[in-house]
Amino acid sequence: MSEKIRNLTTADFDAAIAKGTVLVDFWAPWCGPCRMQGPILEKLADELPGVSICKVNVDDNADIAVKFQIMSIPALLIFKDGKLAKQYIGLTQADELKQALQ
């Protein structure tokens, strides 16, 4: 995983999404589509330096997944200054995400 993508836990989630534009990938290591989403997010991390890209492992941080009613993964949530701006469920391509993040 790219060093530009940060893993979040319950302890640092709220602080991480508080300012700026943040894309959070809710995923699990056993999820095939989640593994396919990874390289797409790494590409975006290189192309959009002003956007924070983070991951939340739903197995390790179920409380965050429950808070945002994550029922299917991958789930990609875009936060702008702490507020949920957009949500994608399932494998999402770079072009669609890039448009939402700019």
C-alpha positions, -999 to +999 in steps of 0.1 A: +000+000+000+012+035-008+026+056+020+001+083+009-028+062+021-034+061+058-051+034+078-076+047+103-089+033+136-117+044+159-091+065+178-081+087+149-111+086+125-129+118+136-097+139+136-087+125+101-120+135+084-124+169+102-106+192+077-103+192+039-114+166+014-110+130+026-119+098+008-124+068+032-124+033+019-142+008+041-127-026+033-117-060+045-087-082+035-110-111+025-130-090+001-121-095-036-135-062-049-118-044-020-084-057-032-093-045-067-102-011-054-067-007-037-047+001-069-073+026-080-070+045-047-032+044-049-033+060-084-057+087-070-033+093-041-006+101-066-028+122-088-046+142-061-021+154-036-046+178-019-070+149-010-064+126+019-071+089+012-077+066+041-088+030+047-108+015+075-107-022+080-143-031+089-132-063+107-110-043+131-132-012+134-167-025+132-180+005+153-171+030+126-188+008+100-219+006+121-219+044+126-220+050+089-243+020+082-218+002+060-236-030+048-216-038+017-179-033+009-160-017-006-178+014+005-161+047-003-172+078+016-161+113+007-160+138+036-156+176+031-146+194+063-160+165+084-193+163+066-203+133+045-205+146+009-208+115-013-209+077-009-201+049-033-209+012-028-189-014-047-159-012-069-157+024-082-135+035-110-109+063-108-126+087-132-158+088-112-140+092-079-117+119-093-147+139-105-163+138-071-130+148-053-122+178-074 
